[in-house]
Amino acid sequence: MNMSVDHPTKTMSHPAYPEPSSNDQPPPLQPCCELEHTAFEQEVQQYLEQFPQTTHVDLCLHDLNGHLRGKRIDLQSLKNLSKGCYFPLSVYAMSLDGKVIEESGLGKYIGEPDRLCRPIPGSLRPCADAPETHAQLYLSMLNEDGTACEYDPRNILKKLLQQLHQQNVHPVMAGELEFYLFAEHSETDSDLNSCQCFDIDIPTHDSQVLAHIEREARRQQIEMTAIVAESSPGQYEINIQHSADLLKLCDDMMAIKRIVRQVAAQHRLKACFMAKPVMQMAGSGLHFHMSLLNAQGQNLFSGSTPEHMQPVFAQVIAGLLDFMPASMALLAPNINSFRRFQYGHHVPLEASWGFNNRNVAIRIPCADQANQRLEYRVAGADANPYLSIAVLLAGTLHGLEHSPALPDSHAHQSLNSSHFFLPEQQPEALKLLADHSLLKDYLGTAFVSLWLSCKKAEYQSVQNKITASEMAWRI
């Protein structure tokens, strides 16, 4: 099954999943959904007033790997979408190469059942490839009883965010996403334009691409604060404005990925979000800056210094560190992800923290008291943003609820200090997650079971292939 919305054809539905018949229409709206129904109709109307030449819309779900799955519909179908539409539950059991992983138990074994999906308010946006005529809309999946599907990464994040809000704790976050621009048909360092870290005078062709990306981001109302030339040629970082709306932040990050890919293709380039596309060069990360506000909007991290940490700040860092080794199963979601963790490229190799230090996993950047925050530097650019932030919120809740001991900061470690190294390979990380009852409780045991099944199958599919290097041994 392949329902990628990046496909150029008009319809994205797979023959195995035909459109619902007239007898399979979405159920009637409940009274509590009437307002959402009306709001969506207004959103469509306002969008078409702004983009009257729109002819088709991509309906998008994000699978476990953050890959877009969906189908393309015409304008009339969009106007009738307020009640939702159906997609197979097995969307959340798809591998990196777009195949349903039968070991998940969500495929042929249960008959590939459909589930109702409803539009996410505010997510109707133009596409970067043809913004005047081509739109996209995000969906969220429901269970048969109308509750949020526990396999949908966005729903997992939403649930954890609600738990923090119930404690009058409001996280504010910003995202930093790294990527490479390669020549259209190659991914080697010889195909990268030469520029230096923090270089302002970016090569002309790349600067045109980046300016185009900025224009399309503004068209989609995504607040980018900077595009930075990173440490390797052809590598760039996009910074997204901090926000208390973490669901929208993730929606924007997924939209940015698609914008970058579509714009790069228009300039005969290929955007790459692999964690380690070139072995001898820097990997690409997904970093998050986070602070916590109370109900009055005050920063709970303010007042911390290297000599004295505010109790809440210490609790949160300790909770994140406690969960970090097991969290690697989600923050480094495939074999390639672990190639990024090498000495010499400012990538954390252990669960550590410190002030103004890019070698640690949790960095406390330079900032005034009002903007004091932490930077979480573990996830790769290939990680699912919804799940990455869910991991941060789970660690935050753990710290606030259980107050684990905070290890010494990197600056205060001695030869006798304890070190908590991160797993070096995917199977080790998956085992840590499987054995971690607390993290499974926060993320949902059903979801974690699905994740483990899919990732073990993905890993094994790569391991079962004989590499060219092995064949060259001439044994």
Buried (B, 14 or more C-beta within 10 A) or exposed (E): BEBBBBBEEEEBBBEEBEEEEEEEEBEEBEEEBEEBBEBBEEBBEEBBEEBEEBEBBBBBBBBBBBBBBBBBBEBEBBEEBBBBBBBBBBBBBBBBEBBBBBBBBBBEEEEBEBBBBBBBEBBBBBBBBBBEBBBBBBBBBBBEEEEBBBBBBBBBBBBBBEBBEEEEBBBBBBBBBBBBBBBEEEBEBEBBBEBEEEEEEBBEEBBEBBEBBBEBBEBBEBBBEEBBBBBBBBBBBBBBEBBBEBBBBBBBBBBBBBBBBBBBBEBEBBBBBBBBBBEEBBBBBBBBBBBBBEEEEEBBBBEBEEEEBBEBBBBBBBBBBBBBBBBBBBBBBBBBBBBBBEEEBBBBBBBBBBBEBBBBBBBBBEBEEEBBBBBBBBBBBBBBBBBBBBBBBBBBBBBBBEEBEBBEBBEEBEEEEEEEEBBEEBBBBBBBBBEBEBBBEBBBEEBBBBBBBBBBBBBEBEEEEEEEEEEEEEE
